[in-house]
Amino acid sequence: MQVLFYQTASGRSPVVDELDALPTRASAHAYELLEGIEQHGLKAPRMIFRQLEGKLWEIKMNLPGTGGYRIFYCMVQKETMLLLHAYAKKSQKAPKRELETAWQRLFDAQKRDV
């Protein structure tokens, strides 16, 4: 499976920025888990994939020193995943602001035909 990172019109990737800002060990673990998705697809170990609403899905992962971590994504093709937004889990339910950010990026990606 191919894993792509959403990019703004200026070429910045908010998910990469978020993962790179994590402590080194947590960041390395996150990228290792994403590599697992590339190798094993949705059967990748140590993660949970869950549909939120419509085309919006989330990856649940535990990162050392950060606890729960979430990455919102959509499938742009059968074997291509677009990572839209990442955040540290602090509550039981996904915060409305985080969901809105993911939806905005999904609409932007569709508009630009990513």
Secondary structure by P-SEA (a helix, b strand, c coil): cbbbbbbccccccaaaaaaaaccaaaaaaaaaaaaaaaacccccccbbbbbccccbbbbbbbcccccbbbbbbbbccccbbbbccccccccccccaaaaaaaaaaaaaaaaacc
